[in-house]
Amino acid sequence: MQQSQRWKWSKKKTQFPALVFVLFLFIAFSNLHRERSILKIQESPDLVLHRQDSFTFVKPNLFTLQNHAPGVLNRFSTCNSTREYSGQKILWTARTPEYGHRRESLERCDVFSGKWVFDNASYPLYKESDCPYMSDQLACHKHGRPDLGYQYWRWQPHNCNLKRWNVTEMWEKLRGKRLMFVGDSLNRGQWISMVCLLQSVIPADKRSMSPNADLTIFQAEEYNATVEFLWAPLLVESNSDDPVNHRTSDRIIRPDSVLKHASVWEDADILIFNSYLWWRQGPVKLLWSAEANSVCEEVDGLGAMELAMGAWADWASKINPLKKRVFFVTTSPTHLWSREWKPESEGNCYGEKSPIDSEGYWGSGSDLPTMNMVEKVLNKLSSKVSVINITQLSEYRKDGHPSIYRKFWEPLRPEQLSNPMSYSDCIHWCLPGVPDVWNELLFQFFSCALRTGPATVNAGVTQFDSLKI
């Protein structure tokens, strides 16, 4: 076959000298153009967009791009127009671990796999009424919940025990440090839980809480430590960054920049991030940093979250884990449809008083495509970010939500009051309750008592020892 082809070429080659010459010129020109493109990237890598596999990749977290300094988004920001999503992706790569930090598989205990055990002797870890920083959104007993069973459940891993919460030990690990929660109202709930768990041993005149703002700070003078919450529900800069007057509809994000928020969280010693709920509210508008005319693109929530996670991961990939500890909390599930745990029913979490006892239960309140995307990002950051996997253990707790027992910021209509399920909050969590367990898991990490398998947590005892947290 090859000989026949060569024969045909030799018979006809004298007929195409011009074609060969043109082909040679084309190859030479292509190589020259490629060399110039590579040189351009080397000279100015931060200002170049490049194509790969038909996508356009954008380098994130640049202060300026193409000599354009974008204005800061706020709740008054709008798009001049909206066009179809161009398909641009975030260019980030996981850095090779530089600090000898790696994941280890220690199968003796997976603290995220277990069951809920009723324990009214050891729990709750604090009383709702004893925490002056309790949120009315989470104070279920204060707002009329008659049953208190939701406070008495303890998380029991299958093959080990969680270390018992010790408030003094936790403060010692936080001495001289800034612990900051960054995210949405679910992460704020975990922050409030942490403050309630910690505040009892600090004299009233030795502690303070700043007013509610973008960054809210609880300070313990004796330990020279702070426990802080930064409102950043979409991780990247957005028009929803006001903690009070935010916009859940018509959301606009800068998908390629966490710089606004990172300027605040950069100096924290320990960071706990979350992101999920705000991406499940329909399409999101994208306003790229290079866009000078407020022309937006639109993409679905999953696509927008993937872009935001890429910009965040670009920042996270540059940290030194010997100096800064970063955690990412997985999806906090919702319980909006009782038919998922009680077939043929038409309710939600309203009236639920006990956990789901079917091990491995999984509802639609945890979106698997979104979780798979996040997992891929976090796996590439395994040397830099530890994962607190709260999803499965929280899936069981259909009883742990405020339901109707919370403060609602807008008056309820008569038709709502006549149908409690219609306004039940099956997203957030009562306190004391499930978020306290999330913080117990953090305490477990800080104590270095146990380390879990490779799919969820990176180990690295030396990392904790050097940071002394």
C-alpha positions as CSV (number, residue, x, y, z in Angstrom):
1,M,0.0,0.0,0.0
2,Q,2.8,2.4,0.9
3,Q,4.8,1.5,-2.2
4,S,1.7,2.1,-4.3
5,Q,1.2,5.5,-2.8
6,R,4.8,6.5,-3.2
7,W,4.6,5.3,-6.8
8,K,1.5,7.5,-7.5
9,W,3.3,10.5,-5.9
10,S,6.4,10.0,-8.0
11,K,4.3,9.7,-11.1
12,K,2.5,12.9,-10.5
13,K,4.9,15.1,-8.5
14,T,6.2,17.0,-11.4
15,Q,2.6,18.3,-12.0
16,F,2.4,20.2,-8.7
17,P,5.5,22.2,-8.0
18,A,3.4,25.3,-7.3
19,L,1.3,23.5,-4.8
20,V,4.4,22.2,-2.9
21,F,5.8,25.8,-2.8
22,V,2.5,27.2,-1.5
23,L,2.3,24.5,1.2
24,F,5.9,25.2,2.3
25,L,5.1,28.9,2.6
26,F,2.0,28.1,4.7
27,I,3.9,25.9,7.1
28,A,6.7,28.4,7.5
29,F,4.2,31.3,8.1
30,S,2.3,29.2,10.7
31,N,5.5,28.4,12.6
32,L,6.6,32.0,12.6
33,H,3.1,33.1,13.8
34,R,3.2,30.5,16.6
35,E,6.7,31.6,17.7
36,R,5.6,35.2,17.8
37,S,2.5,34.2,19.9
38,I,4.6,32.3,22.3
39,L,7.0,35.3,22.6
40,K,4.0,37.6,23.3
41,I,2.8,35.3,26.1
42,Q,6.2,35.2,27.6
43,E,6.5,39.0,27.5
44,S,3.1,39.7,28.9
45,P,1.4,36.5,30.2
46,D,-1.2,38.4,32.3
47,L,-2.7,40.1,29.4
48,V,-3.2,37.2,27.0
49,L,-6.3,35.1,26.3
50,H,-5.5,31.8,24.4
51,R,-7.5,29.0,22.8
52,Q,-7.4,25.4,23.7
53,D,-9.9,22.7,22.7
54,S,-12.1,25.4,21.1
55,F,-12.5,27.3,24.4
56,T,-11.1,30.7,25.2
57,F,-9.2,30.7,28.5
58,V,-9.0,33.7,30.7
59,K,-6.3,34.3,33.4
60,P,-8.2,35.3,36.6
61,N,-7.5,37.7,39.4
62,L,-5.7,40.5,37.5
63,F,-5.8,44.0,38.8
64,T,-6.1,45.4,35.2
65,L,-6.7,43.7,31.9
66,Q,-6.1,45.3,28.5
67,N,-5.5,48.7,30.3
68,H,-9.0,48.6,31.7
69,A,-9.6,48.9,35.5
70,P,-13.2,47.6,36.1
71,G,-15.5,49.4,38.5
72,V,-16.6,47.6,41.7
73,L,-19.9,45.8,41.4
74,N,-22.6,46.7,43.9
75,R,-26.4,46.3,44.3
76,F,-27.0,49.1,42.0
77,S,-24.9,47.7,39.2
78,T,-26.7,46.7,36.0
79,C,-25.9,45.3,32.5
80,N,-26.2,47.6,29.6
81,S,-27.0,44.6,27.5
82,T,-26.8,40.8,27.6
83,R,-25.3,38.6,24.9
84,E,-25.0,34.8,24.6
85,Y,-22.3,33.1,26.7
86,S,-19.0,33.1,24.7
87,G,-17.7,29.9,26.3
88,Q,-14.8,31.6,28.1
89,K,-13.2,29.4,30.8
90,I,-11.0,30.3,33.8
91,L,-7.3,29.4,33.3
92,W,-5.8,28.1,36.5
93,T,-3.5,25.2,37.2
94,A,-2.8,23.4,40.5
95,R,0.7,24.1,41.6
96,T,3.0,21.3,42.5
97,P,3.1,20.8,46.3
98,E,6.2,22.6,47.6
99,Y,5.9,21.9,51.3
100,G,5.9,18.1,51.6
101,H,2.2,18.1,52.2
102,R,0.2,15.2,50.8
103,R,-3.0,13.3,51.4
104,E,-2.8,10.0,53.3
105,S,-5.3,7.2,53.4
106,L,-5.9,6.1,57.0
107,E,-8.9,3.9,56.8
108,R,-9.2,3.3,60.5
109,C,-11.7,6.2,60.7
110,D,-13.7,8.3,58.3
111,V,-15.3,10.9,60.6
112,F,-17.8,11.8,57.9
113,S,-19.3,8.4,57.7
114,G,-21.6,7.4,60.6
115,K,-25.0,7.9,62.2
116,W,-26.9,10.3,64.5
117,V,-27.3,9.1,68.1
118,F,-29.8,10.6,70.5
119,D,-27.8,12.0,73.5
120,N,-29.6,14.3,75.9
121,A,-26.9,13.9,78.5
122,S,-24.0,15.5,76.5
123,Y,-26.0,17.7,74.2
124,P,-26.6,20.5,73.4
125,L,-23.1,22.0,73.8
126,Y,-24.6,25.3,74.8
127,K,-28.1,26.8,75.5
128,E,-29.8,29.0,72.9
129,S,-30.7,31.5,75.6
130,D,-27.1,31.7,76.9
131,C,-25.6,32.9,73.6
132,P,-26.1,36.7,73.3
133,Y,-25.0,36.5,69.6
134,M,-27.7,34.1,68.5
135,S,-29.4,35.0,65.2
136,D,-33.2,35.3,65.2
137,Q,-33.1,33.4,61.9
138,L,-31.7,30.3,63.8
139,A,-33.2,30.7,67.3
140,C,-36.0,28.1,66.8
141,H,-36.9,27.6,70.4
142,K,-37.2,31.4,71.0
143,H,-39.6,31.6,68.0
144,G,-41.9,28.9,69.3
145,R,-40.6,25.5,68.3
146,P,-42.2,23.3,71.0
147,D,-40.0,20.2,70.5
148,L,-36.3,20.4,71.5
149,G,-35.2,17.0,70.2
150,Y,-33.3,18.5,67.4
151,Q,-30.7,19.8,69.9
152,Y,-29.9,16.3,71.4
153,W,-28.4,14.5,68.4
154,R,-24.7,13.6,68.4
155,W,-22.8,12.5,65.3
156,Q,-21.2,9.1,65.8
157,P,-18.6,8.0,63.2
158,H,-18.7,4.3,62.5
159,N,-15.2,3.2,63.5
160,C,-14.1,5.9,66.0
161,N,-15.3,8.7,68.2
162,L,-15.1,12.4,67.6
163,K,-12.9,14.2,70.2
164,R,-15.1,15.8,72.8
165,W,-15.5,19.5,72.3
166,N,-13.2,21.5,74.6
167,V,-13.7,25.2,74.5
168,T,-10.5,26.1,76.4
169,E,-8.4,23.9,74.1
170,M,-10.0,25.5,71.0
171,W,-9.2,29.0,72.3
172,E,-5.6,28.0,72.8
173,K,-5.4,26.8,69.2
174,L,-6.8,30.1,68.1
175,R,-4.6,32.3,70.4
176,G,-3.1,35.2,68.4
177,K,-5.0,34.2,65.2
178,R,-7.8,35.2,62.9
179,L,-10.4,32.5,62.1
180,M,-12.6,33.7,59.3
181,F,-15.7,32.1,57.7
182,V,-16.3,33.3,54.1
183,G,-19.5,32.6,52.2
184,D,-23.3,32.8,52.4
185,S,-25.9,32.6,55.2
186,L,-25.2,28.9,55.8
187,N,-21.6,29.7,56.5
188,R,-22.8,32.6,58.6
189,G,-24.8,30.1,60.6
190,Q,-21.7,28.0,61.1
191,W,-19.9,31.1,62.3
192,I,-22.6,32.0,64.8
193,S,-22.4,28.4,66.0
194,M,-18.7,28.8,66.5
195,V,-19.1,32.0,68.4
196,C,-21.8,30.5,70.6
197,L,-19.5,27.5,71.3
198,L,-16.6,29.8,72.2
199,Q,-18.0,32.8,73.9
200,S,-19.1,31.3,77.3
201,V,-15.5,31.3,78.8
202,I,-14.7,34.9,77.8
203,P,-15.8,37.5,80.4
204,A,-18.3,40.0,79.0
205,D,-15.9,42.9,79.4
206,K,-13.2,41.0,77.5
207,R,-15.2,40.2,74.3
208,S,-16.8,42.3,71.7
209,M,-18.8,41.9,68.5
210,S,-18.6,44.5,65.7
211,P,-21.8,45.7,64.0
212,N,-23.2,43.6,61.1
213,A,-21.3,44.6,58.0
214,D,-19.5,42.9,55.1
215,L,-17.0,41.7,57.7
216,T,-18.4,41.0,61.2
217,I,-15.8,40.3,64.0
218,F,-16.1,38.6,67.4
219,Q,-13.0,39.4,69.4
220,A,-11.6,37.8,72.5
221,E,-9.2,40.1,74.2
222,E,-7.6,37.5,76.5
223,Y,-6.5,35.3,73.6
224,N,-5.8,38.1,71.1
225,A,-8.0,36.2,68.7
226,T,-10.9,36.9,66.4
227,V,-13.7,34.8,64.9
228,E,-14.9,36.6,61.8
229,F,-17.5,36.3,59.1
230,L,-17.1,37.8,55.6
231,W,-20.3,37.9,53.4
232,A,-19.3,36.7,50.0
233,P,-22.1,34.4,48.8
234,L,-20.7,33.9,45.3
235,L,-17.0,33.9,46.3
236,V,-16.2,36.2,43.3
237,E,-17.2,39.9,43.2
238,S,-20.9,40.3,42.6
239,N,-23.8,42.7,42.9
240,S,-25.0,40.7,45.9
241,D,-22.1,41.6,48.2
242,D,-24.1,43.7,50.6
243,P,-24.9,41.5,53.6
244,V,-28.3,43.1,54.1
245,N,-29.5,44.6,50.8
246,H,-28.5,41.8,48.4
247,R,-30.0,40.6,45.2
248,T,-30.9,37.0,44.8
249,S,-32.5,37.7,41.4
250,D,-30.7,39.3,38.5
251,R,-27.3,38.3,39.9
252,I,-24.2,39.7,38.2
253,I,-20.7,38.4,38.9
254,R,-17.2,39.1,37.8
255,P,-16.4,35.4,37.1
256,D,-12.7,36.0,36.8
257,S,-12.0,37.9,40.0
258,V,-12.0,37.3,43.8
259,L,-9.7,40.3,44.4
260,K,-12.3,42.4,46.2
261,H,-13.0,39.7,48.8
262,A,-9.4,38.3,48.9
263,S,-8.2,41.7,49.9
264,V,-10.2,41.2,53.1
265,W,-9.6,37.4,53.8
266,E,-5.9,37.5,52.7
267,D,-4.6,38.2,56.2
268,A,-6.6,35.6,58.1
269,D,-4.8,32.6,59.5
270,I,-7.6,30.1,59.1
271,L,-10.2,30.3,56.5
272,I,-13.5,28.3,56.1
273,F,-15.2,28.7,52.7
274,N,-18.5,27.6,51.4
275,S,-20.5,28.1,48.2
276,Y,-23.6,26.4,46.8
277,L,-27.0,27.7,47.6
278,W,-26.8,31.0,45.7
279,W,-26.0,29.2,42.4
280,R,-29.3,27.4,42.5
281,Q,-31.5,30.5,41.8
282,G,-31.5,30.4,38.0
283,P,-29.3,32.0,35.4
284,V,-26.4,34.3,36.3
285,K,-25.0,37.2,34.4
286,L,-21.3,37.4,33.8
287,L,-19.5,40.7,33.6
288,W,-15.8,40.0,32.7
289,S,-13.1,42.3,34.0
290,A,-12.0,43.0,30.4
291,E,-15.5,44.3,29.5
292,A,-15.5,48.1,29.6
293,N,-19.1,48.7,28.4
294,S,-21.1,46.6,31.0
295,V,-22.1,44.1,28.3
296,C,-22.9,40.9,30.2
297,E,-23.2,37.3,29.2
298,E,-25.6,34.8,30.8
299,V,-25.0,31.2,31.9
300,D,-26.8,28.7,34.1
301,G,-25.9,28.4,37.8
302,L,-23.7,25.4,37.4
303,G,-21.6,27.0,34.7
304,A,-21.3,30.2,36.6
305,M,-20.3,28.4,39.8
306,E,-17.6,26.5,37.9
307,L,-16.1,29.8,36.7
308,A,-16.2,31.3,40.2
309,M,-14.6,28.1,41.7
310,G,-11.9,28.4,39.1
311,A,-11.1,32.0,40.1
312,W,-11.1,31.0,43.8
313,A,-8.9,28.0,43.1
314,D,-6.4,30.2,41.3
315,W,-6.1,32.2,44.6
316,A,-6.0,29.1,46.8
317,S,-3.3,27.4,44.6
318,K,-0.9,30.1,45.6
319,I,-1.1,29.9,49.4
320,N,1.5,28.5,51.7
321,P,-0.2,25.8,53.8
322,L,2.5,26.2,56.4
323,K,1.3,29.7,57.1
324,K,-2.4,29.6,56.3
325,R,-5.0,26.9,56.8
326,V,-7.8,26.8,54.2
327,F,-11.0,24.6,54.5
328,F,-13.9,24.2,52.1
329,V,-17.2,23.1,53.5
330,T,-19.3,20.9,51.1
331,T,-22.9,21.3,50.2
332,S,-25.4,21.9,53.0
333,P,-28.5,20.0,51.8
334,T,-32.1,21.2,51.8
335,H,-35.2,19.2,52.7
336,L,-37.9,20.7,50.5
337,W,-39.8,17.6,49.4
338,S,-40.9,15.0,51.9
339,R,-41.7,12.6,49.2
340,E,-38.0,11.9,49.0
341,W,-37.9,10.3,52.4
342,K,-41.6,9.6,52.8
343,P,-43.0,8.3,49.4
344,E,-46.3,9.8,48.3
345,S,-46.3,12.6,50.8
346,E,-46.6,16.2,49.8
347,G,-44.8,18.1,52.5
348,N,-41.3,19.3,53.4
349,C,-39.3,19.7,56.6
350,Y,-42.3,21.2,58.4
351,G,-43.3,19.0,61.4
352,E,-40.3,16.7,61.2
353,K,-38.9,15.7,64.6
354,S,-36.3,13.0,63.9
355,P,-33.5,12.3,61.5
356,I,-33.7,10.0,58.5
357,D,-32.5,6.6,59.6
358,S,-31.8,5.1,56.1
359,E,-28.0,5.0,55.8
360,G,-26.8,6.5,52.6
361,Y,-30.0,8.5,52.0
362,W,-29.5,11.1,49.3
363,G,-32.1,13.8,48.4
364,S,-32.3,16.3,45.5
365,G,-31.3,19.0,47.9
366,S,-27.7,18.1,47.2
367,D,-27.1,18.6,43.4
368,L,-24.7,15.8,42.3
369,P,-23.4,17.5,39.1
370,T,-22.5,20.6,41.2
371,M,-20.8,18.5,43.8
372,N,-18.9,16.5,41.2
373,M,-17.6,19.8,39.7
374,V,-16.5,21.1,43.1
375,E,-14.9,17.8,44.0
376,K,-12.7,18.0,40.8
377,V,-11.6,21.5,41.7
378,L,-10.8,20.5,45.3
379,N,-8.9,17.3,44.3
380,K,-6.5,19.5,42.3
381,L,-6.0,21.6,45.4
382,S,-5.5,18.7,47.7
383,S,-2.1,20.0,49.0
384,K,-3.6,23.4,49.8
385,V,-7.2,22.9,51.0
386,S,-8.8,20.5,53.5
387,V,-12.4,19.4,52.8
388,I,-15.1,19.3,55.6
389,N,-17.6,16.9,54.1
390,I,-20.9,17.8,55.9
391,T,-23.2,16.8,53.1
392,Q,-24.1,13.1,53.9
393,L,-24.4,13.6,57.6
394,S,-26.6,16.7,57.1
395,E,-28.8,14.9,54.6
396,Y,-30.2,12.8,57.5
397,R,-31.3,15.8,59.5
398,K,-34.7,16.7,58.0
399,D,-35.7,17.7,61.6
400,G,-32.9,20.3,62.0
401,H,-34.3,23.2,60.0
402,P,-36.1,26.2,61.4
403,S,-39.3,25.5,59.4
404,I,-41.7,28.2,60.6
405,Y,-39.9,28.8,63.9
406,R,-37.7,31.8,63.1
407,K,-38.0,35.5,62.5
408,F,-39.2,36.4,59.0
409,W,-38.0,39.7,57.7
410,E,-41.2,40.4,55.7
411,P,-44.8,40.1,57.0
412,L,-46.4,36.8,56.2
413,R,-49.6,36.8,54.1
414,P,-52.8,35.2,55.3
415,E,-52.6,32.5,52.7
416,Q,-49.1,31.6,54.0
417,L,-50.2,31.5,57.6
418,S,-53.0,29.1,56.7
419,N,-50.4,26.8,55.0
420,P,-47.3,26.6,57.2
421,M,-45.4,24.4,54.7
422,S,-45.6,27.2,52.2
423,Y,-43.2,29.4,54.2
424,S,-41.2,26.8,56.1
425,D,-37.4,27.4,56.0
426,C,-36.0,24.0,55.1
427,I,-32.6,25.5,54.1
428,H,-31.0,27.0,57.2
429,W,-30.4,25.1,60.5
430,C,-31.6,25.6,64.1
431,L,-29.1,26.4,66.8
432,P,-28.0,24.6,68.8
433,G,-28.0,21.9,66.2
434,V,-26.4,20.6,63.0
435,P,-23.8,23.4,62.4
436,D,-22.4,22.7,65.9
437,V,-21.3,19.3,64.5
438,W,-19.7,20.9,61.5
439,N,-17.6,22.9,64.0
440,E,-16.8,19.8,66.0
441,L,-15.4,18.4,62.8
442,L,-13.2,21.5,62.5
443,F,-12.1,21.0,66.1
444,Q,-11.2,17.4,65.1
445,F,-8.9,18.8,62.4
446,F,-7.4,21.3,64.7
447,S,-6.7,18.6,67.3
448,C,-5.1,16.3,64.7
449,A,-6.5,13.4,66.6
450,L,-7.8,11.6,63.5
451,R,-7.3,11.8,59.8
452,T,-9.6,10.5,57.2
453,G,-9.4,9.0,53.7
454,P,-7.9,10.4,50.6
455,A,-11.2,11.4,48.9
456,T,-12.1,14.0,51.5
457,V,-9.2,15.3,53.7
458,N,-5.6,16.0,53.4
459,A,-3.6,14.9,56.4
460,G,-0.2,16.5,57.1
461,V,0.4,16.5,60.9
462,T,3.5,18.7,60.4
463,Q,1.3,21.3,58.8
464,F,-0.9,21.6,61.9
465,D,2.1,21.5,64.2
466,S,3.9,24.3,62.4
467,L,0.8,26.5,62.3
468,K,-0.1,25.6,65.9
469,I,-3.8,25.7,65.5
